[in-house]
Amino acid sequence: MMNLSATHAVSVNPTTGEVVSSLPWASEHEVDAAIALAAAGYRQWRQTPLADRADALRRIGAALRARGEEVAQMITLGDGQADRSGAR
């Protein structure tokens, strides 16, 4: 469950009421900078050969699998589940 304030987005576990995370809102300047970086990254990525892009995605998948338990815990907390019954 997400609670919104003027300065932060706060994720609260609805089961326990525990704050899972609190993230500050980005300023307009930070959003503009992030969009510019994403656009530049996209221009570079689309010039990357397909084999290199596929390899990068395989490495990302391997990293996610290696940290699967941690990722599952974050998802579980964010969903407010009492256990990992939703993790696959």
Secondary structure, DSSP 8 states (H G I E B T S, - for coil): -EEE-SSEEEEE-TTT--EEEEEE---HHHHHHHHHHHHHHHHHHHTS-HHHHHHHHHHHHHHHHHTHHHHHHHHHHHHT-SSSTT--
